[in-house]
């Protein structure tokens, strides 16, 4: 399989999942996660019409960003970010998908030159190994987050456990959708919370059925090369 063939299959699956959902009218952006491939493969993906690229490490993010800066791309940082590294990368990021504490939010707002679009990471499944706010922690932090000058909470992000069944994935993603709607309806300053970043190669179709607006796909794009 080629990257072109893989991308065509994924886009077909995305359309089918949207059609099967209650959210068929909303847009879904496919983010190509390039953390296991080089610049050459990343350029190939862009050539296939995918304009959203993601990295999970600051060093690799900056490398790809520099190599592809002539392209019209939207850049996503999806990995957990140490506060000491915020200043190195945050002003190159269009969307940050792993806001997991108020302290990190404060550091981002301090270092950013403009409002940074962030997804609050929520540990819906309650896994001890996962980062993120609990639902209660996030709700209690919203007022403080809304007061940060250079931060915008555009939505929520979660990951289902690797071993989760389809039913469990539906449940986890469905819970995040409910929380997103709840927060959006609060109409807090700088917290529109209209987006959902959830779903990866193994479960993106389920996530779309439950209302995902951004899906993060790596393995399914670059497999069998």
trRosetta pair geometry for C-beta under 8 A, 3 or more apart (Angstrom, degrees):
i j d omega theta_ij theta_ji phi_ij phi_ji
1 5 4.8 -128 -160 83 82 129
1 6 5.5 90 151 -56 123 91
1 223 6.8 25 67 95 132 79
1 224 4.1 65 37 91 100 132
1 225 7.5 -63 83 -73 74 49
2 5 4.8 99 51 7 76 99
2 6 6.9 -140 95 -3 40 88
2 225 7.4 71 -130 -116 40 74
3 6 5.6 -56 -145 40 32 112
3 7 6.1 33 157 -21 67 107
3 41 6.8 167 -76 -156 144 82
3 44 4.7 94 59 132 161 124
3 45 6.0 -106 -180 -78 134 65
3 48 6.2 -141 130 -31 99 145
3 221 6.4 28 -142 171 83 81
3 222 6.9 -1 -101 -101 93 55
3 225 6.9 22 -52 -98 82 114
4 7 6.0 -57 -147 36 26 109
4 8 6.5 26 156 -19 62 107
4 44 7.9 -95 -46 172 75 102
4 48 5.5 -171 -107 -103 63 121
5 8 5.8 -55 -149 35 31 112
5 9 6.5 30 155 -18 64 106
6 9 5.8 -57 -151 36 31 111
6 10 6.4 30 153 -19 66 107
6 220 6.3 165 -173 150 110 64
6 221 5.2 132 125 -145 130 36
6 222 7.3 -167 95 -44 170 19
6 223 6.6 147 -112 46 140 81
6 224 7.6 163 -70 51 120 104
7 10 5.7 -55 -147 37 32 111
7 11 6.3 31 157 -18 66 106
7 45 6.9 153 -77 -138 132 71
7 48 4.4 104 53 148 170 147
7 49 7.4 141 158 49 142 92
7 50 6.5 -125 -135 -33 128 118
7 221 6.3 40 -75 -132 75 90
8 11 5.9 -56 -147 37 29 109
8 12 6.4 31 154 -19 63 107
8 48 8.0 -110 -44 -167 72 122
9 12 5.7 -57 -152 36 31 113
9 13 6.4 31 151 -18 65 106
9 220 7.9 -124 92 169 112 107
10 13 5.6 -56 -149 37 33 112
10 14 6.3 37 151 -23 67 103
10 30 6.4 105 135 -136 124 151
10 204 8.0 17 -155 79 99 149
10 217 6.2 126 -145 148 146 168
10 220 5.8 121 -85 125 116 123
10 221 6.7 -22 -29 -81 153 77
11 14 5.5 -47 -146 32 34 115
11 15 6.6 35 154 -18 63 102
11 30 7.1 -91 -87 -20 73 155
12 15 5.9 -54 -152 35 31 111
12 16 6.4 29 152 -17 64 107
13 16 5.7 -56 -147 38 32 111
13 17 6.2 32 155 -20 67 107
13 204 7.6 82 120 89 122 108
13 205 5.7 -82 167 -84 106 113
14 17 5.8 -56 -146 37 29 109
14 18 6.4 31 155 -19 63 106
14 28 5.6 -160 -171 92 115 137
14 30 6.3 -90 -73 -64 154 116
14 204 7.5 -39 -91 134 83 119
14 205 7.7 -131 -91 -99 41 71
14 208 6.3 171 -144 -90 65 162
14 215 7.3 -155 -108 30 110 144
15 18 5.8 -54 -149 35 30 112
15 19 6.4 30 154 -20 64 107
16 19 5.7 -55 -149 35 31 112
16 20 6.4 22 155 -14 65 110
16 205 7.5 -14 86 -137 96 116
17 20 5.8 -62 -147 41 31 107
17 21 6.3 32 154 -30 65 112
17 204 7.5 -141 -14 123 174 74
17 205 4.2 -152 -89 -150 133 74
17 206 7.8 -89 -142 -37 127 18
17 208 3.9 77 127 81 128 133
17 209 5.5 -99 -172 -50 90 80
18 21 5.7 -63 -149 28 31 113
18 23 7.0 -86 -146 93 73 75
18 24 5.1 107 156 -129 81 61
18 26 7.8 -148 -141 63 109 68
18 28 6.1 -139 -76 -6 118 132
18 208 5.8 -72 -66 165 63 123
19 24 5.6 59 -111 -123 34 119
20 209 5.9 -35 99 -106 99 105
21 24 5.9 161 69 -60 79 68
21 208 6.1 -126 -40 133 148 74
21 209 4.3 -165 -91 -134 102 48
21 210 7.4 -106 -133 -24 122 22
21 211 7.2 172 178 -63 137 49
22 211 7.7 -25 68 -71 91 89
23 26 4.8 -32 171 24 98 117
23 208 7.7 -143 71 172 116 63
23 211 4.9 123 -35 -109 157 65
26 211 7.5 34 55 -150 151 67
26 213 6.1 -75 148 -101 122 98
27 213 6.6 54 86 -152 67 91
28 208 5.7 4 -110 -123 154 110
28 212 6.5 57 -128 104 107 84
28 213 5.9 -139 -109 -147 55 38
28 214 7.4 174 -162 -79 62 23
28 215 6.4 18 179 -4 108 105
29 52 5.4 85 164 -24 113 156
29 74 7.9 -38 -174 73 145 147
29 213 6.7 31 15 151 87 69
29 214 5.0 -16 65 -108 99 73
29 215 7.6 178 86 25 51 64
30 50 6.0 -76 94 -125 105 110
30 52 6.7 164 91 52 45 120
30 215 5.9 -22 -114 66 60 96
30 217 6.0 -26 -165 22 95 124
31 50 8.0 126 -137 -177 19 114
31 52 4.3 -79 -106 125 68 119
31 53 7.1 143 -166 -113 76 8
31 54 4.8 47 162 -21 119 122
31 76 5.4 -18 -146 24 139 154
31 78 7.7 135 131 -61 147 134
31 214 5.9 33 -20 -175 118 98
31 215 6.7 -171 25 87 83 42
31 216 4.8 -25 73 -107 117 62
31 217 6.8 141 73 22 58 68
32 42 7.4 150 115 -133 129 69
32 45 4.6 115 -151 172 172 152
32 50 4.9 85 -28 135 121 148
32 52 6.7 141 14 89 71 68
32 53 5.5 -29 68 -110 93 63
32 54 6.9 174 83 22 41 81
32 217 6.5 -39 -109 76 46 80
32 218 7.1 101 -175 -97 55 56
32 221 5.6 45 -133 -51 96 177
33 54 4.8 -36 -103 75 66 108
33 55 7.6 137 -156 -88 66 30
33 56 7.4 24 -158 -31 109 101
33 78 6.8 -52 -114 31 108 154
33 200 7.8 -6 -5 -140 148 98
33 216 5.3 60 -51 174 119 90
33 217 6.3 -173 9 84 96 25
33 218 3.4 -62 75 -64 106 105
33 221 7.8 154 44 27 67 130
34 37 5.3 -81 -162 58 75 96
34 41 6.9 165 -142 97 101 101
34 42 4.5 35 -136 -93 154 104
34 45 7.1 -137 -83 18 112 151
34 53 5.7 -8 -5 -162 125 102
34 54 6.9 150 13 67 76 51
34 55 6.3 -42 64 -79 86 79
34 60 7.9 -166 100 155 88 117
34 64 6.2 115 89 -108 139 155
34 218 7.1 -163 -61 -122 23 99
35 54 7.7 -39 -37 112 94 77
35 55 5.5 126 -83 -141 82 63
35 56 5.1 -6 -88 20 145 98
35 57 6.8 106 -135 9 109 94
35 60 6.2 87 -130 114 69 159
35 218 6.6 -32 32 -121 88 150
36 218 6.4 98 21 170 108 128
36 222 6.8 178 82 84 106 156
37 40 7.8 -107 163 66 99 73
37 41 3.7 -68 165 68 134 145
37 42 6.4 161 101 -45 108 75
37 222 5.3 -145 -53 -123 136 152
38 41 5.7 101 56 15 63 96
38 42 7.1 -114 114 -3 37 96
39 42 5.4 -58 -147 38 35 115
39 43 6.3 38 155 -22 69 103
39 63 7.4 -112 -66 142 107 96
39 64 6.3 -180 -101 -115 79 69
39 67 4.4 -74 -131 145 134 164
39 68 7.2 -170 -150 -44 95 96
40 43 6.0 -57 -155 32 27 110
40 44 6.7 30 148 -21 62 104
41 44 5.4 -49 -152 30 38 117
41 45 6.7 42 151 -21 66 99
41 222 6.2 44 178 -117 142 116
41 225 7.3 -18 -114 -129 125 169
42 45 5.8 -50 -155 30 34 112
42 46 6.7 34 149 -17 64 104
42 53 6.2 51 -157 -132 109 138
42 64 5.7 -147 -143 -141 176 116
42 67 7.6 94 74 92 135 127
42 68 6.5 -97 125 -54 123 142
43 46 5.6 -54 -151 37 36 113
43 47 6.4 41 149 -23 66 104
43 67 7.9 -93 -57 136 105 112
43 68 6.8 -167 -85 -98 79 108
44 47 5.5 -54 -152 33 33 116
44 48 6.8 29 151 -17 64 104
45 48 5.7 -60 -157 35 35 109
45 50 5.0 -45 161 56 91 125
45 53 7.3 122 93 -96 133 99
45 221 6.3 29 -109 173 120 137
46 49 8.0 136 179 0 33 9
46 50 6.3 -94 -96 71 36 72
46 51 6.8 71 -135 -100 80 49
46 53 7.3 -30 -70 -56 99 121
46 68 6.9 166 -43 -147 158 132
46 71 5.7 -21 -171 -160 152 160
46 73 6.7 -58 -116 -88 123 117
50 53 7.5 105 127 -67 102 72
50 221 8.0 -25 -18 -126 168 142
51 71 7.9 -159 -136 151 81 110
51 72 6.6 -21 -147 105 124 78
51 73 5.4 -160 -173 -122 71 58
51 74 5.9 68 129 12 89 89
52 73 7.3 150 -95 -170 23 80
52 74 4.8 -25 -104 72 72 106
52 76 6.3 34 -179 -14 94 120
52 214 7.7 -140 171 -141 163 103
53 64 6.5 -140 142 145 141 138
53 68 7.3 57 18 80 163 160
53 73 5.7 -4 10 -178 109 132
53 74 7.5 154 23 78 63 54
53 75 6.1 -21 69 -113 87 61
53 76 6.9 -173 94 28 38 84
54 75 7.7 136 -92 -169 45 51
54 76 3.9 -32 -97 79 93 108
54 77 7.2 167 -151 -90 77 14
54 78 4.7 38 -179 -18 125 122
54 97 7.6 4 -138 0 131 139
54 216 5.9 -43 45 -138 163 104
55 60 4.7 -167 -160 103 134 100
55 61 3.8 -167 70 -79 136 73
55 64 6.0 168 -51 25 134 137
55 76 7.8 154 22 87 52 64
55 77 6.5 -26 70 -116 75 62
55 78 7.1 172 84 25 25 88
55 79 7.3 -47 130 -4 59 111
56 60 7.6 16 53 61 54 128
56 77 7.5 116 -115 -170 31 61
56 78 5.1 -54 -90 76 79 86
56 79 3.0 100 -173 -52 76 112
57 60 4.6 68 71 19 100 106
57 61 6.5 -165 88 -15 46 88
57 79 5.8 20 -60 26 45 161
58 61 5.5 -57 -147 33 29 116
58 62 6.4 23 160 -16 65 106
58 77 7.6 22 -93 -137 62 128
58 81 7.2 96 -62 -128 106 88
58 85 5.0 -124 -47 172 162 134
58 88 5.9 62 179 93 137 124
58 89 4.8 -124 -140 -46 99 145
59 62 6.1 -58 -152 36 28 107
59 63 6.5 29 151 -21 63 108
60 63 5.4 -51 -145 35 36 116
60 64 6.3 30 159 -13 68 105
61 64 6.3 -64 -152 40 26 103
61 65 6.0 27 154 -22 65 113
61 75 7.3 99 -165 -179 100 118
61 77 5.7 5 -108 -101 153 95
61 89 6.0 54 90 -143 137 131
61 92 7.3 140 142 97 110 127
61 93 7.7 -7 177 -85 143 93
62 65 5.5 -52 -140 37 30 116
62 66 6.2 32 160 -21 64 106
62 88 7.4 -59 -62 150 140 101
62 89 6.4 -109 -61 -105 100 95
62 92 7.0 101 -104 59 72 165
63 66 6.1 -59 -152 34 25 108
63 67 6.5 17 155 -13 62 112
64 67 5.7 -61 -146 41 32 109
64 68 5.9 -6 167 11 70 117
65 68 6.7 -80 -140 53 20 87
65 69 6.1 49 160 -72 63 91
65 75 6.1 30 -100 -116 104 151
65 92 5.4 32 -158 171 163 137
66 69 6.0 -22 -142 -25 25 117
68 71 4.9 -34 176 25 88 119
68 73 6.1 23 134 -1 120 151
74 94 4.8 -99 -164 72 75 165
74 95 7.1 33 164 0 104 106
75 92 6.4 -38 92 144 156 80
75 93 5.9 -117 106 -130 104 44
75 94 4.9 125 53 6 66 99
75 95 7.6 178 95 30 47 69
76 93 7.4 61 -136 -157 21 88
76 94 6.7 -53 -69 64 55 92
76 95 4.7 -18 -111 70 83 100
76 96 7.6 164 -159 -88 61 26
76 97 6.1 35 -178 -25 106 116
76 214 7.9 153 -105 -176 153 141
76 216 7.7 -136 114 -107 150 106
77 81 6.7 47 141 -69 131 124
77 89 6.6 98 -87 142 151 132
77 93 4.8 -47 -5 -120 115 129
77 95 7.5 -171 29 94 63 53
77 96 5.1 -11 63 -115 102 73
77 97 6.8 -167 90 18 51 81
77 98 7.4 -89 120 21 83 102
78 97 4.4 -3 -120 50 65 132
78 98 6.3 98 179 -31 37 109
78 216 6.0 105 -121 -130 156 150
79 98 6.2 -56 124 -3 18 158
80 98 5.1 -127 -89 154 47 146
80 100 6.6 -20 -125 7 96 141
80 131 5.3 123 -93 -16 129 168
81 85 6.1 -130 -170 77 81 108
81 86 6.2 87 150 -84 122 75
81 89 7.6 -131 -136 65 125 132
81 96 7.1 -37 -13 -158 147 122
81 98 6.2 143 -4 81 88 114
81 104 6.6 117 78 -154 97 126
82 85 4.7 75 68 10 90 106
82 86 7.7 -128 97 -34 50 74
83 86 5.7 -22 -160 -16 43 117
83 103 6.6 -52 -82 136 140 100
83 104 5.9 -130 -84 -106 90 67
83 107 4.6 174 -149 -49 97 174
85 88 5.2 -53 -168 31 66 119
85 89 6.4 16 151 7 90 114
86 89 7.0 -99 -159 49 27 84
86 90 5.1 15 -180 -37 74 126
86 104 7.5 168 -77 -158 131 74
86 107 4.8 148 11 135 166 112
86 108 5.7 -127 -155 -85 132 59
86 111 5.0 147 125 30 107 155
87 90 6.9 -36 -101 15 19 108
87 111 4.5 -132 -93 -139 70 138
89 92 5.8 -75 -168 41 57 107
89 93 6.2 56 144 -37 88 110
90 93 5.6 -56 -152 22 40 119
90 96 7.3 -16 -132 -64 83 139
90 108 5.6 176 -134 -139 148 79
90 111 5.4 100 43 102 142 117
90 112 5.4 -91 131 -84 126 81
90 116 6.0 -52 179 -91 102 151
91 111 7.6 -118 -39 138 95 89
91 112 6.3 155 -81 -136 78 58
91 113 5.2 40 -116 15 124 107
91 114 7.6 97 -132 26 85 86
93 96 5.3 46 149 -62 145 89
93 116 6.4 36 86 -147 107 113
94 117 6.5 -6 157 43 57 119
95 117 4.9 -45 -105 95 69 109
95 118 7.4 152 -163 -96 60 27
95 119 6.9 39 177 -18 102 98
95 154 7.2 -73 -126 44 102 142
95 197 7.9 156 156 -74 134 143
95 214 7.7 -153 139 -111 165 167
96 99 6.2 85 113 -49 109 91
96 108 7.1 -130 40 -126 167 147
96 116 6.0 22 3 157 120 119
96 117 7.2 155 20 89 71 55
96 118 4.7 -21 68 -111 98 78
96 119 7.0 -153 98 25 53 72
97 118 7.8 -175 -77 -159 20 57
97 119 4.6 7 -134 44 55 125
97 121 7.1 79 147 -74 61 97
97 157 4.9 106 -175 -81 86 164
97 197 5.2 -116 -135 125 112 164
97 214 7.9 -133 -104 107 123 143
97 216 7.5 73 -155 -66 175 140
98 119 7.4 25 -39 75 28 94
98 121 5.0 19 -144 -48 50 137
98 131 6.8 42 -168 93 105 137
98 132 7.9 -95 -154 -80 70 81
98 157 6.9 -77 -81 79 47 148
99 104 6.1 -176 -146 100 65 121
99 105 5.8 59 -162 -77 117 90
99 108 7.5 -61 -110 -5 107 155
99 118 4.4 54 -35 173 139 127
99 119 6.4 171 18 82 99 42
99 120 5.0 -61 80 -105 109 49
99 121 6.0 168 61 -1 47 83
99 153 7.4 -115 67 -109 156 89
100 104 6.3 49 53 25 64 150
100 120 7.8 127 -86 -164 37 60
100 121 4.6 -28 -81 56 86 121
100 131 4.6 -34 -126 156 162 108
100 132 5.0 -90 -125 -91 102 34
100 133 6.4 -169 -153 -31 56 68
101 104 4.6 97 61 6 88 100
101 105 6.9 -147 98 -5 50 86
101 133 7.6 159 -82 -69 42 85
102 105 5.3 -54 -150 37 37 116
102 106 6.3 41 152 -23 68 103
102 141 5.2 -144 -70 -146 110 124
102 144 5.7 4 -135 111 130 136
102 145 6.8 -118 -116 -69 83 83
103 106 5.7 -51 -149 32 31 113
103 107 6.6 30 153 -17 63 104
104 107 5.7 -55 -150 36 34 111
104 108 6.4 36 152 -20 67 105
105 108 5.7 -53 -148 35 31 112
105 109 6.3 29 155 -16 65 107
105 118 7.3 -177 -114 86 90 174
105 145 5.6 -60 175 -119 164 88
105 148 5.9 -139 151 -36 102 167
105 151 5.6 51 -168 -125 92 164
106 109 5.9 -56 -147 38 30 110
106 110 6.2 33 153 -23 64 109
106 148 6.6 -136 -100 -108 51 127
107 110 5.5 -54 -147 35 31 115
107 111 6.3 12 161 -6 66 112
108 111 6.3 -69 -144 45 26 97
108 112 5.7 28 162 -32 67 115
108 116 5.6 -97 168 48 117 146
108 118 7.1 79 127 -69 167 139
108 148 7.9 54 78 162 90 146
108 150 7.0 -147 128 102 74 99
108 151 5.9 88 98 -90 114 108
109 112 6.0 -49 -130 27 25 113
109 116 7.8 -132 -83 25 52 107
109 148 3.9 -115 -81 -179 158 112
109 149 5.8 118 -172 50 112 68
109 150 4.3 146 -145 55 63 85
109 151 4.6 -61 -77 -28 101 106
110 150 7.7 -153 -14 45 16 127
112 115 7.0 75 134 -111 143 15
112 116 4.8 -121 -112 -29 149 110
112 150 3.8 176 78 148 120 136
112 151 7.3 141 23 -64 152 64
113 150 7.5 114 49 -137 9 142
114 150 6.5 135 122 -143 15 101
115 149 7.6 -120 -86 140 85 53
115 150 5.2 -151 -95 -155 47 49
115 151 6.4 -109 -149 -6 78 7
115 152 4.7 59 165 -24 120 108
115 190 7.1 -137 -141 -138 135 113
116 150 6.2 48 0 149 85 85
116 151 5.9 -21 54 -111 85 55
116 152 6.9 -174 81 27 37 79
117 152 5.3 -31 -103 75 55 108
117 154 4.6 14 -163 -20 97 134
118 151 6.1 -18 8 -161 131 90
118 152 6.6 150 21 75 78 50
118 153 5.7 -42 77 -103 92 53
118 154 6.7 147 58 14 36 84
119 153 7.6 91 -121 -156 23 68
119 154 6.6 -52 -75 65 65 85
119 155 5.1 -23 -114 81 88 80
119 156 6.0 99 -169 -160 88 9
119 157 3.9 75 137 -26 132 109
119 195 7.0 -89 -96 96 102 110
119 197 4.7 -39 -113 19 167 130
120 132 8.0 100 156 -151 68 86
120 133 6.1 -18 170 18 107 131
120 138 5.7 108 153 -133 143 123
120 145 7.7 -14 -83 -134 126 167
120 153 5.6 8 -30 -143 106 116
120 155 7.7 -148 25 110 74 36
120 156 5.4 -34 65 -113 85 68
120 157 7.0 177 81 23 35 79
121 131 6.0 24 118 108 146 94
121 132 3.8 -112 127 -106 93 94
121 133 6.7 134 85 11 61 76
121 156 7.8 130 -103 -167 18 65
121 157 5.0 -36 -101 75 64 102
121 158 7.0 126 -162 -87 62 51
122 132 5.3 124 -149 174 5 125
122 133 5.5 -39 -108 69 63 86
122 134 7.5 64 -158 -153 76 14
122 135 6.5 51 -160 -79 120 61
122 138 6.0 -35 -101 -37 101 151
122 156 5.4 -3 -3 -168 123 114
122 157 7.0 152 17 71 75 46
122 158 5.1 -49 71 -74 82 106
122 176 6.2 156 70 -116 133 98
122 179 6.6 147 -148 98 174 159
123 126 6.2 104 139 -84 100 26
123 127 6.6 -128 -165 44 106 71
123 130 4.7 147 -124 104 106 119
123 131 7.0 -155 -68 106 112 26
123 132 3.7 153 -41 78 82 116
123 133 6.8 -173 10 75 84 30
123 134 6.0 -43 60 -85 100 54
123 158 7.2 151 -102 -129 20 99
124 135 7.4 62 -107 -54 65 100
124 158 4.7 15 3 -142 113 157
124 172 4.9 127 105 -158 130 83
124 175 5.1 143 -157 89 128 126
124 176 5.4 -83 -61 -61 148 92
124 179 7.9 -148 -96 0 110 144
125 130 6.7 93 61 4 105 158
125 158 7.5 141 -11 178 88 119
125 159 7.9 -63 4 90 128 59
125 160 6.5 117 -58 -138 135 48
125 161 5.5 171 180 -33 164 96
125 164 7.4 -101 -112 -80 140 131
125 172 5.5 -10 -69 -115 90 128
126 134 7.7 41 -101 -116 75 98
127 130 4.1 81 75 -5 105 111
127 161 5.8 143 -68 -84 138 104
130 159 6.8 -165 -129 60 125 104
132 157 7.9 -134 -111 88 123 84
132 158 7.1 69 -136 -111 165 75
133 137 4.3 -149 -161 90 89 111
133 138 3.9 108 127 -59 148 90
133 141 6.8 -113 -120 22 142 139
134 137 4.5 95 48 5 78 105
134 138 7.1 -149 85 -6 40 85
135 138 6.1 -60 -152 36 28 108
135 139 6.4 24 156 -17 65 109
135 179 6.0 -124 -127 -109 105 137
136 139 5.9 -57 -147 37 30 109
136 140 6.3 23 158 -13 65 110
137 140 6.0 -64 -150 41 27 106
137 141 6.2 19 156 -17 65 116
138 141 5.7 -66 -145 40 30 107
138 142 6.8 54 156 -55 64 87
138 179 7.7 58 82 178 143 131
138 183 7.8 -53 137 -84 116 138
139 142 6.1 -26 -157 -15 33 116
139 183 7.6 -135 -102 -89 74 98
141 144 5.4 -66 -166 48 62 112
141 145 5.6 62 139 -26 89 108
142 145 5.6 -59 -144 39 31 111
142 146 6.1 33 159 -25 67 107
142 153 7.9 -89 -133 28 80 164
142 183 6.8 -163 -109 -139 140 106
142 186 7.1 23 154 102 156 163
142 188 5.8 -148 161 -56 112 175
142 191 6.2 36 -160 -101 98 173
143 146 5.8 -55 -149 32 29 112
143 147 6.9 27 154 -22 61 106
143 188 7.3 -126 -95 -140 50 134
144 147 6.0 -61 -159 29 32 112
144 148 7.7 42 147 -34 61 96
145 148 6.0 -44 -164 7 42 115
145 151 6.6 -100 -173 112 79 136
145 153 6.0 43 144 -38 134 131
145 190 7.7 -144 133 100 77 109
145 191 6.6 81 105 -77 112 122
146 153 7.8 -65 -81 12 67 119
146 188 4.5 -100 -94 161 145 113
146 189 4.8 106 -179 67 108 79
146 190 5.3 151 -146 57 63 97
146 191 5.2 -67 -91 -17 96 116
147 189 7.8 71 -77 78 43 121
148 151 4.1 17 100 28 124 121
148 190 7.3 -142 64 112 71 156
151 190 6.5 83 93 158 66 133
152 190 5.0 -115 -110 -167 66 83
152 191 7.5 -173 -163 -80 55 37
152 192 7.2 13 180 10 102 96
153 183 7.9 -73 122 152 132 138
153 190 6.8 85 16 133 77 74
153 191 4.3 7 56 -123 115 78
153 192 7.4 -178 87 38 66 55
153 193 5.7 0 121 -69 100 85
154 192 6.1 2 -129 61 52 103
154 193 7.0 144 157 -87 19 30
154 194 6.8 -52 -178 43 68 77
154 195 5.0 14 137 24 94 123
155 180 6.3 6 -153 -132 79 120
155 193 5.6 118 -103 -148 40 50
155 194 6.2 -71 -79 66 96 39
155 195 3.0 -96 -46 74 147 76
155 196 5.5 -134 -179 -64 129 32
155 197 6.2 125 102 -10 124 85
155 213 7.1 -131 -110 48 165 122
155 214 7.8 145 76 14 154 116
156 176 5.5 -164 110 -171 130 101
156 179 6.3 61 -51 98 173 111
156 180 5.0 -130 17 -83 122 95
156 183 7.5 120 -47 32 119 146
156 193 6.7 35 -30 -151 88 97
156 195 7.8 176 24 92 50 62
156 196 6.0 -9 63 -117 81 68
156 197 7.3 -153 101 34 38 77
156 198 7.9 5 107 -42 82 110
157 196 7.7 146 -88 -168 45 49
157 197 4.0 -19 -101 74 95 107
157 198 6.4 169 -149 -65 52 72
158 172 6.5 -145 123 161 137 104
158 173 7.4 -169 73 -98 118 55
158 176 4.9 -143 12 -83 132 143
158 198 5.3 7 57 -104 74 114
159 198 7.3 -169 -83 -136 38 76
159 200 7.0 20 -132 -18 97 122
160 164 4.4 -87 163 32 111 157
160 168 6.8 128 -160 119 119 93
160 169 4.6 -6 -113 -113 167 80
160 172 4.9 145 -100 67 92 154
160 173 7.0 -43 -57 -44 115 90
160 198 7.8 79 -25 -172 87 104
160 203 5.6 -28 41 67 136 171
161 164 4.5 123 63 -43 82 97
161 168 7.4 -34 43 133 103 137
162 202 7.6 69 -147 49 62 163
164 168 4.0 -132 -165 95 95 124
164 169 5.1 122 124 -58 126 78
164 172 6.8 -41 -149 -5 158 139
164 203 7.4 14 77 -81 116 152
165 168 4.7 97 50 7 74 102
165 169 7.0 -134 96 -5 40 86
166 169 5.6 -54 -150 35 32 113
166 170 6.5 36 152 -20 65 103
166 203 8.0 177 -115 -125 60 98
166 206 6.2 -166 -151 -91 77 140
167 170 5.7 -51 -151 33 32 113
167 171 6.5 32 151 -19 63 107
168 171 5.5 -55 -150 36 34 114
168 172 6.3 32 155 -18 68 106
169 172 5.9 -54 -143 37 31 108
169 173 6.0 20 163 -8 67 111
169 203 4.9 -142 -142 -152 148 135
169 206 4.6 51 122 120 127 156
169 207 7.4 -79 170 -58 109 70
170 173 6.3 -63 -142 45 23 103
170 174 5.8 26 159 -23 63 116
170 206 5.8 -104 -71 -169 69 114
170 209 7.4 -38 -115 92 92 120
170 210 6.2 170 -144 -68 58 126
171 174 5.7 -58 -142 38 23 113
171 175 6.4 27 157 -22 61 104
172 175 5.9 -55 -154 31 28 111
172 176 6.8 24 151 -16 62 104
173 176 5.7 -52 -151 34 36 111
173 177 6.5 41 150 -22 66 102
173 196 8.0 89 -163 167 87 137
173 198 5.3 159 -121 130 96 146
173 199 7.2 40 -106 -57 137 89
173 203 8.0 -168 -45 147 133 120
173 206 6.3 157 12 130 152 92
173 207 5.1 -155 -121 -117 148 62
173 209 8.0 86 103 72 144 77
173 210 3.7 110 121 81 116 158
173 211 7.3 166 157 42 100 82
173 212 6.9 -52 -157 -49 125 98
174 177 5.6 -50 -150 32 34 115
174 178 6.7 36 152 -19 64 102
174 210 5.0 -108 -69 -143 62 121
175 178 5.8 -53 -153 33 34 111
175 179 6.5 31 152 -16 66 106
176 179 5.6 -55 -149 39 35 111
176 180 6.2 41 151 -25 67 104
176 196 6.3 119 126 -142 114 116
176 198 6.0 130 79 -54 158 154
176 210 7.7 76 56 135 95 126
177 180 5.6 -51 -148 32 31 115
177 181 6.6 30 155 -17 64 104
177 196 6.3 -14 -93 -92 70 156
177 210 5.5 -143 -31 160 136 87
177 211 4.2 96 -113 46 127 144
178 181 5.9 -56 -152 36 31 109
178 182 6.3 34 150 -22 65 107
179 182 5.4 -52 -147 35 34 116
179 183 6.3 27 158 -14 67 105
180 183 6.1 -59 -148 39 27 104
180 184 6.1 29 155 -21 64 111
180 193 5.7 -168 -157 162 70 100
180 194 7.7 97 172 -135 110 15
180 195 7.8 -124 -151 77 135 26
180 196 5.6 -67 -67 -77 163 101
180 211 7.6 -167 54 122 144 137
181 184 5.7 -55 -143 37 29 114
181 185 6.3 27 159 -20 64 109
182 185 6.2 -64 -154 35 24 108
182 186 7.3 34 147 -32 58 99
183 186 5.6 -44 -163 12 41 118
183 188 7.6 -51 -179 15 79 119
183 191 6.6 -89 163 153 107 118
183 193 4.3 -56 106 124 112 172
184 187 7.9 38 160 -61 45 50
184 192 6.7 17 -128 163 85 50
184 193 4.4 -138 -73 88 73 97
184 194 5.8 94 -116 -80 130 59
186 191 7.3 -11 79 97 113 124
188 191 4.1 8 80 48 109 120
194 213 7.8 22 128 -5 73 164
195 213 4.7 -105 -145 64 76 135
195 214 6.3 34 177 -7 115 108
196 207 7.8 -167 128 178 115 98
196 211 5.5 67 28 117 156 90
196 212 5.0 -116 103 -120 107 46
196 213 5.2 110 44 12 71 85
196 214 7.0 -171 92 31 45 76
197 212 7.2 62 -134 -151 15 94
197 213 7.5 -53 -67 65 50 75
197 214 4.3 -21 -105 74 76 116
197 215 7.9 171 -153 -81 57 25
197 216 6.9 46 -176 -32 97 108
198 207 4.5 -166 111 -144 87 124
198 210 7.5 -50 91 81 134 117
198 212 4.8 -128 62 -100 81 111
198 214 7.9 95 14 75 43 71
198 215 7.4 -32 87 -104 37 66
199 203 5.5 -130 -133 103 68 76
199 204 3.6 99 161 -119 113 55
199 205 7.5 155 -151 7 131 25
199 206 6.8 177 -109 67 106 70
199 207 2.6 -126 -60 29 117 154
199 208 6.4 31 -70 -32 172 69
199 212 4.8 -42 2 -76 127 170
199 215 4.1 -44 92 -124 114 98
199 216 7.1 148 88 28 59 66
200 203 6.2 40 48 43 65 82
200 204 6.2 -131 74 -57 9 90
200 215 7.2 176 -86 -176 26 82
200 216 5.3 -28 -103 79 77 86
200 217 6.5 151 -164 -93 51 50
200 218 7.4 -18 -166 18 100 87
200 219 7.9 62 155 19 99 105
201 204 6.7 -9 -104 -16 14 112
201 217 5.3 107 -79 -142 71 75
201 218 6.2 -81 -43 52 120 60
201 219 4.1 -47 -45 53 174 102
201 220 4.2 168 -139 -18 102 101
201 221 8.0 -117 -98 -4 110 72
202 219 7.8 25 -43 55 78 139
203 206 4.9 -44 -174 40 83 116
203 207 5.9 90 127 -28 85 98
204 207 5.3 -54 -147 37 38 116
204 208 6.3 41 155 -23 69 101
204 212 7.2 -109 -159 74 68 162
204 215 4.1 75 -144 -163 115 139
204 216 7.9 -163 -93 47 114 43
204 217 6.0 -22 -52 -75 155 107
204 220 7.9 -103 13 18 132 151
205 208 5.8 -49 -150 32 32 111
205 209 6.7 35 150 -19 62 104
206 209 5.6 -55 -154 35 34 114
206 210 6.5 19 152 -8 66 110
207 210 5.8 -68 -151 45 32 103
207 211 8.0 -82 168 58 58 47
207 212 3.9 36 145 -30 97 142
207 215 5.9 140 85 -103 135 104
208 211 7.8 157 -169 18 28 10
208 212 5.0 -69 -83 50 45 105
208 215 6.6 -37 -60 -55 95 133
212 215 5.5 71 138 -67 142 86
217 220 5.3 -52 -171 51 111 108
217 221 5.6 112 126 -28 100 106
218 221 6.2 -76 -159 34 22 106
218 222 6.3 -26 171 17 64 115
219 222 6.7 -84 -141 52 22 85
219 223 5.7 40 167 -55 68 105
220 223 6.1 -24 -125 -1 25 118
222 225 5.8 -40 -176 -23 67 129
